[in-house]
């Protein structure tokens, strides 16, 4: 994996993926993905194209300034945009980075979220020096909790959380720097 410097627009490269800032030609794909009820089932509901575009603008600004956020996930083999993955500080836990992902349905179940998440976790621990990461999912989102477990995260706690679209029951998984280092070998 090449860490890149996403703040400077340089991608993070893994075996199969490129994690990078968004480009204008990504907007239609992202609007379709964010408008898909099945993709957004556990993410607060669908977004309009305008909401999706505004989110992308906020994310790119955050990536440029802080070096973290939900970067584009692109397949190296053919340049296909798959979705997003990255780290961010969330209102519920403002002192610890949350690792998250969102992929378009045709790309589910192929290990892309795990590979992208592993790259971001490595950067969090080995480059940014974070001591702990969390990942949050709606309690019934078994697919996301499976990715968390594959990444070595363990159940931390359950919580009732609220966002601008309502309340939801969440599960929070976490991993420490020491646990990451032990599994990385």
C-alpha positions in Angstrom: 0.0 0.0 0.0 1.2 3.5 -0.8 0.1 5.9 1.9 -0.1 8.9 -0.5 -0.9 12.4 0.9 -4.5 12.8 0.3 -4.3 16.4 1.6 -2.2 17.2 -1.5 -4.6 15.2 -3.8 -2.2 12.2 -4.0 -4.1 9.0 -3.8 -3.8 6.1 -1.4 -3.1 3.0 -3.5 -3.8 -0.6 -2.4 -3.6 -3.9 -4.3 -6.9 -3.4 -6.1 -8.0 0.2 -5.2 -7.2 3.9 -5.4 -8.6 6.1 -2.6 -8.6 9.7 -3.8 -10.5 13.0 -3.6 -13.6 13.2 -5.7 -13.7 14.7 -9.2 -16.6 16.4 -11.0 -17.1 13.3 -13.2 -17.8 11.3 -10.0 -20.9 13.3 -9.1 -23.5 11.5 -11.2 -22.3 8.1 -9.9 -22.4 9.3 -6.3 -25.8 10.9 -6.7 -27.2 7.6 -8.1 -25.5 5.6 -5.2 -26.7 8.1 -2.6 -30.2 8.0 -4.1 -30.4 4.2 -4.0 -32.8 3.2 -1.1 -31.0 -0.1 -0.5 -27.5 1.5 -0.3 -28.9 4.2 2.0 -31.1 1.9 4.1 -28.9 2.2 7.2 -27.5 5.6 6.4 -30.4 7.9 7.1 -32.2 7.5 3.9 -31.7 8.6 0.3 -30.2 12.0 -0.8 -31.2 14.2 -3.7 -28.5 14.9 -6.3 -28.1 18.4 -4.8 -27.6 16.9 -1.3 -25.1 14.4 -2.6 -23.2 17.1 -4.5 -23.0 19.3 -1.4 -21.8 16.4 0.7 -19.0 15.7 -1.9 -17.9 19.4 -1.8 -17.7 19.3 2.0 -15.8 16.0 2.0 -13.2 17.3 -0.6 -12.7 20.4 1.5 -12.1 18.2 4.6 -9.7 15.9 2.8 -7.7 18.9 1.6 -7.5 20.5 5.0 -7.3 17.6 7.4 -6.3 14.5 5.4 -9.3 12.5 6.4 -12.8 12.2 5.2 -14.8 9.8 2.9 -12.6 9.5 -0.1 -13.6 8.1 -3.5 -12.9 4.3 -3.8 -11.8 3.5 -7.4 -10.9 0.1 -8.8 -7.4 0.2 -10.2 -8.0 -2.4 -12.9 -10.5 -0.3 -14.9 -11.0 3.1 -13.1 -14.5 2.2 -12.0 -15.8 4.3 -9.1 -17.1 1.9 -6.4 -18.2 4.2 -3.6 -16.5 5.9 -0.7 -14.5 5.0 2.4 -12.6 7.1 5.0 -12.4 8.5 8.4 -14.1 11.4 10.1 -14.9 12.9 13.4 -18.6 12.5 14.1 -20.8 14.6 16.4 -21.5 11.6 18.7 -17.8 10.9 19.3 -15.9 14.0 18.5 -12.6 12.9 20.0 -12.1 9.7 18.0 -12.0 9.0 14.3 -14.7 6.9 12.9 -13.9 4.6 10.0 -16.8 4.2 7.5 -17.7 3.1 4.0 -20.4 3.1 1.4 -20.3 1.2 -1.8 -22.8 0.9 -4.7 -24.7 -2.3 -4.7 -23.0 -4.0 -7.7 -19.7 -3.9 -5.6 -21.0 -5.4 -2.4 -19.5 -8.7 -1.2 -16.2 -8.5 -3.1 -13.9 -7.3 -0.2 -13.6 -3.7 -1.4 -14.9 -2.2 1.8 -12.5 -4.3 3.9 -9.5 -3.5 1.6 -10.3 0.3 1.7 -11.0 0.2 5.4 -7.7 -1.6 6.1 -5.8 1.1 4.2 -7.4 3.9 6.1 -6.9 2.1 9.5 -3.2 1.7 8.6 -2.9 5.4 7.9 -4.7 6.3 11.1 -2.4 4.2 13.2 0.9 4.3 11.4 0.9 7.8 9.8 -1.4 9.9 12.0 -0.6 8.2 15.2 -4.2 7.6 16.4 -4.6 5.5 19.5 -8.1 4.1 18.7 -10.6 4.0 15.9 -14.3 3.3 16.0 -16.9 2.3 13.4 -20.6 2.9 13.8 -23.5 1.0 12.2 -27.2 0.8 12.6 -27.8 -2.2 14.8 -29.4 -4.4 12.1 -26.7 -3.7 9.5 -25.0 -7.1 9.6 -23.0 -6.4 6.4 -21.2 -3.5 8.0 -20.6 -5.2 11.3 -19.1 -8.1 9.3 -16.6 -5.7 7.7 -15.7 -4.3 11.1 -15.0 -7.8 12.4 -12.8 -8.6 9.3 -10.8 -5.5 10.1 -10.2 -6.6 13.6 -12.7 -4.3 15.3 -14.5 -5.7 18.3 -17.9 -4.8 19.8 -17.5 -1.7 22.1 -21.1 -0.7 23.0 -24.6 0.0 21.8 -26.1 3.4 21.8 -29.2 5.3 20.8 -28.0 8.1 18.4 -29.7 10.9 16.5 -29.0 12.7 13.3 -30.9 15.2 11.2 -33.0 12.3 9.8 -34.0 10.9 13.2 -33.0 8.5 15.9 -31.5 5.1 15.4 -30.1 2.2 17.4 -26.4 1.9 16.7 -23.6 -0.6 17.5 -20.1 0.8 17.9 -17.1 -1.3 17.3 -13.5 -0.2 18.1 -9.9 -1.2 17.6 -6.8 0.1 19.4 -3.4 0.8 17.9 -2.0 -2.1 19.9 -4.7 -4.5 18.6 -4.1 -3.3 15.0 -0.3 -3.8 15.4 -0.8 -7.3 16.8 -3.0 -8.4 13.9 -0.9 -6.7 11.3 1.9 -8.9 12.4 
